[in-house]
Amino acid sequence: MKLSHTLRCLAGGALLAAGALAQAATLTVTHWGSGMYGAPFAVALEKGYFKDAGLDVTGFITSKGGGTTVRNAMASDIPYGEVALPAAIAAAKSGVKLTIVHGGVISLADLLWVADKGSPIRSIADMKGKKLGYSSPKSVTDMVSTIALDKAGILGQVDRQAVGGLGSALTALREGAVDVIYMLEPVMSKESGTLELAFTSSASIPHMTQTVGIVQTDYLKKHPDTIKAIIEARRKGVEFIEKNPDEAGDLLARQYKLDPAIARSAIRSIMKSGSPYWSRGGLDYEGMDAMLGGLRLVEALDDAPFDWSTLVDESLLPADQRSKK
């Protein structure tokens, strides 16, 4: 009888522990519905990985990125979000108490440079004497185009112009104001019939971390299991994409309300680079340092020393995803 009573108590305790995590929640993901950053979350929701981890995720909050996404994350019931690394750095430097708990997108495979269909521009070397459109000063596209053209030795021989968001960038290209513009997946897959790939960002910059998972530091201390559950569900989402890219595209299409063919094409395009695009959770410090250097290059960040150890906590990551540093 005593043993039976003990087993019942243990079982009840396990259910209570699971119930403590099973709260309805919306999570913050930058550019949800329009960028490829959210694919692991879409898959995790569709496949039930959040429920498996004890979380009732009902949807996602998003924004056009930057500081707005960080503010959305910090104001949520679960103050967590996958946000742009530059936004996380800026928020931390301004005094926001946040902690980076996992890597997000660790490649530039989704950031392409395109010309009109039939253009003779087929490589970055062909940009000599041409006009390139990036989004805005001090942006990632400003930084990446500067680095890529400088590595090619033609930075001073290309007329770079700020052309705004993707809609206005496409207008500038089609009206002949520029010869090449930046382009992101899945929009590239949607517009592939009218655009020509000129060059890729990842060929010039193999390692650059775009997004990271952040959480309000005080919340992390009180609710580590909740954040660990999010990290685990997202990791399973990444692994599913890697093994089943076409099925993952169909799942993404349902969440993003995309044509499944476009979603599958976008995932295949990203994976074609051969390097991981979505981290399974691990932090790529080389890629994070590359982002720091790029921000300083376009004067979006000062030259003051920056210590990742003051901002990062890897303790909730699976052992195989923790840094050896």
C-alpha positions in Angstrom: 0.0 0.0 0.0 2.8 2.4 0.8 4.5 1.7 -2.5 1.2 2.3 -4.4 0.6 5.5 -2.5 4.2 6.7 -3.4 3.7 5.9 -7.0 0.4 7.9 -7.1 2.1 10.8 -5.5 5.0 10.8 -8.0 2.6 10.6 -10.9 0.5 13.4 -9.5 3.7 15.5 -9.1 4.7 14.9 -12.7 1.3 16.0 -13.9 1.5 19.1 -11.8 4.9 19.9 -13.2 3.6 19.5 -16.7 0.5 21.6 -15.9 2.8 24.4 -14.6 4.1 24.8 -18.1 0.8 24.2 -19.9 -0.3 27.9 -20.2 -1.8 29.4 -23.3 0.7 31.8 -24.8 1.7 33.8 -27.9 5.4 34.0 -28.7 7.2 36.8 -30.4 9.0 36.0 -33.7 10.5 38.8 -35.9 9.0 39.0 -39.3 6.6 36.2 -38.6 4.5 35.5 -41.8 7.0 37.2 -44.1 10.5 36.0 -43.3 12.0 32.6 -43.0 13.1 33.1 -39.4 9.8 31.7 -38.2 9.8 28.4 -40.1 10.9 26.2 -37.1 8.2 27.8 -34.9 5.6 27.1 -37.7 6.7 23.5 -37.9 6.8 23.1 -34.1 3.2 24.4 -33.8 1.9 22.2 -36.7 3.6 19.1 -35.4 2.6 19.6 -31.8 6.1 20.0 -30.4 5.1 22.9 -28.1 2.3 20.7 -26.6 4.8 17.9 -26.2 7.0 20.2 -24.3 4.1 21.3 -22.1 3.3 24.6 -23.7 0.0 25.7 -25.3 1.2 28.1 -27.9 -1.8 29.7 -29.6 0.0 32.0 -32.1 2.8 34.5 -32.7 3.2 38.2 -32.3 5.4 40.0 -34.9 6.5 43.3 -36.3 8.6 44.7 -39.0 11.6 44.0 -36.8 14.1 46.0 -34.9 13.4 47.5 -31.5 9.6 47.0 -31.9 10.0 43.2 -31.9 12.1 43.4 -28.7 9.5 45.7 -27.0 6.7 43.2 -28.1 8.7 40.3 -26.6 9.4 42.1 -23.3 5.8 43.1 -22.9 4.4 39.6 -23.5 3.0 37.1 -20.9 6.1 35.0 -21.7 8.7 37.8 -22.3 10.6 35.8 -24.9 11.2 36.3 -28.6 13.4 35.4 -31.5 14.6 38.9 -32.6 17.2 40.5 -34.8 20.6 40.3 -33.1 21.3 44.1 -33.7 18.0 44.9 -32.0 18.9 42.7 -29.0 22.3 44.4 -28.7 20.8 47.9 -28.9 18.2 47.0 -26.3 20.8 45.6 -23.9 23.0 48.6 -24.4 20.1 50.9 -23.6 19.5 49.2 -20.3 16.9 46.5 -21.1 17.5 43.5 -18.8 17.5 40.7 -21.3 19.4 37.5 -21.8 20.3 35.7 -25.1 19.4 32.0 -24.6 19.7 30.4 -28.0 20.9 31.0 -31.6 18.3 31.6 -34.3 19.2 32.2 -37.9 22.9 31.9 -38.3 23.3 32.5 -42.1 22.5 35.0 -44.8 21.2 32.4 -47.1 17.8 34.1 -47.4 19.3 37.5 -48.3 19.9 37.6 -52.1 20.7 40.3 -54.6 18.6 40.2 -57.8 18.2 41.9 -61.2 15.4 42.0 -63.7 15.0 38.8 -65.8 17.4 38.8 -68.7 19.9 41.1 -67.0 23.6 40.4 -67.9 24.6 40.7 -64.2 25.4 37.2 -63.0 28.0 37.7 -60.3 29.2 40.4 -57.9 32.1 41.2 -60.3 29.5 42.3 -62.8 28.3 45.1 -60.4 31.3 47.3 -61.4 29.8 50.6 -62.6 26.2 49.6 -61.7 23.7 50.8 -59.2 22.7 48.7 -56.2 19.7 49.3 -54.0 19.8 48.5 -50.2 17.0 49.1 -47.7 18.2 52.0 -45.5 21.3 53.4 -44.0 22.8 51.4 -41.1 20.6 48.5 -41.9 21.7 44.8 -42.4 21.4 45.3 -46.2 23.6 48.4 -46.0 26.1 46.5 -44.0 26.1 43.3 -46.1 26.3 45.1 -49.4 29.2 47.2 -48.1 31.1 44.1 -46.9 30.4 42.0 -50.1 31.4 44.8 -52.5 34.5 45.6 -50.5 35.6 42.0 -50.5 35.1 41.9 -54.3 37.3 45.0 -54.5 34.7 47.2 -56.2 33.0 49.1 -53.3 34.0 52.5 -54.7 32.9 51.6 -58.2 29.3 50.8 -57.3 26.6 53.4 -56.8 24.7 52.3 -53.7 21.3 53.8 -53.0 18.7 53.4 -50.2 15.5 52.1 -51.8 13.3 51.3 -48.7 11.2 48.2 -48.2 10.9 45.3 -50.6 7.9 46.9 -52.4 9.6 50.1 -53.1 12.8 48.3 -54.0 11.0 46.2 -56.6 9.5 49.5 -58.0 13.0 51.1 -58.2 14.3 48.0 -60.0 11.5 47.8 -62.5 11.7 51.6 -63.3 15.4 51.3 -63.9 16.5 53.5 -61.0 18.9 50.7 -59.9 20.3 47.6 -61.5 20.2 45.2 -58.5 18.3 45.2 -55.3 18.2 43.1 -52.2 15.6 40.3 -52.0 14.5 37.9 -49.2 12.9 34.5 -49.2 10.0 33.7 -49.6 9.4 36.7 -51.7 12.2 35.6 -54.1 10.5 32.3 -54.7 7.2 34.2 -55.4 8.8 36.6 -57.8 11.3 34.2 -59.4 9.6 34.4 -62.8 10.5 38.1 -63.1 13.9 38.2 -61.3 17.4 37.0 -62.0 19.8 36.0 -59.2 22.8 38.4 -59.4 24.8 37.2 -56.3 24.3 35.8 -52.9 25.2 37.3 -49.5 26.4 34.0 -48.0 29.1 33.5 -50.6 30.8 36.7 -49.4 29.9 36.3 -45.7 29.6 32.7 -44.7 29.0 33.3 -41.0 26.7 36.1 -39.8 24.1 35.6 -37.1 20.8 37.4 -37.9 18.6 36.4 -35.0 18.8 35.1 -31.5 16.3 34.0 -28.8 16.0 36.4 -25.9 14.1 36.5 -22.7 13.6 39.0 -19.9 16.3 38.2 -17.4 14.1 38.2 -14.3 11.6 35.9 -16.0 14.4 33.5 -17.0 15.4 33.2 -13.4 11.9 32.4 -12.3 10.7 30.2 -15.2 13.7 28.4 -16.7 11.5 25.4 -17.6 9.2 27.4 -19.8 12.1 28.8 -21.8 13.7 25.4 -22.0 10.5 24.0 -23.4 10.4 26.7 -26.1 14.1 26.0 -27.0 13.3 22.2 -27.2 10.2 22.6 -29.4 12.0 25.0 -31.8 15.0 22.6 -32.0 12.6 19.8 -33.0 11.2 22.1 -35.6 14.7 22.7 -37.1 15.5 19.0 -37.2 12.2 18.3 -39.0 12.9 20.9 -41.6 16.4 19.4 -42.2 15.0 15.9 -42.7 11.7 16.8 -44.5 12.1 20.1 -46.3 9.1 19.7 -48.6 6.7 18.6 -45.9 8.1 21.4 -43.8 7.3 23.8 -46.6 3.7 22.6 -46.6 3.5 23.2 -42.9 5.0 26.7 -43.2 2.6 27.4 -46.0 -0.4 26.7 -43.8 0.9 29.0 -41.0 2.1 31.8 -43.4 -0.9 31.4 -45.8 1.5 30.9 -48.7 1.2 28.8 -51.9 2.8 25.5 -50.8 5.0 25.5 -53.9 6.4 28.9 -52.9 7.1 27.8 -49.3 8.8 24.6 -50.5 10.9 26.6 -53.0 12.0 29.0 -50.3 13.1 26.3 -48.0 15.0 24.5 -50.7 16.6 27.8 -51.8 17.9 28.4 -48.2 19.2 24.8 -47.7 21.0 24.9 -51.1 23.7 27.0 -49.5 25.0 23.9 -47.8 25.5 25.6 -44.5 23.0 25.6 -41.6 20.6 28.4 -41.8 18.5 27.7 -38.6 20.5 27.0 -35.5 19.3 24.0 -33.5 19.9 26.3 -30.5 23.7 26.7 -30.4 25.2 30.2 -30.7 27.7 30.9 -33.5 30.1 33.4 -31.8 32.0 33.8 -35.1 28.7 34.8 -36.8 27.8 37.1 -33.8 31.1 38.8 -34.0 30.7 39.3 -37.7 27.4 41.0 -37.1 29.1 43.2 -34.5 31.8 44.1 -36.9 29.3 44.9 -39.6 27.3 47.2 -37.3 30.5 49.1 -36.5 31.3 49.4 -40.2 28.1 51.2 -40.9 28.3 53.2 -37.7 25.2 51.5 -36.2 27.3 50.6 -33.1 30.2 52.3 -31.4 33.7 50.7 -31.0 33.4 50.1 -27.3 34.4 46.5 -26.2 31.5 44.1 -26.2 31.5 41.0 -23.9 29.0 38.3 -25.0 29.3 36.6 -21.6 27.5 39.5 -20.0 24.5 38.8 -22.2 24.4 35.1 -22.9 23.2 32.1 -20.9 23.7 28.7 -22.5 22.5 26.7 -19.5 19.2 25.7 -21.0 20.6 24.4 -24.3 21.0 20.7 -25.0 24.6 19.6 -24.1 25.5 19.2 -27.8 24.5 22.8 -28.5 26.5 24.4 -25.8 29.7 26.3 -26.7 33.1 24.9 -25.9 34.4 28.4 -25.2 
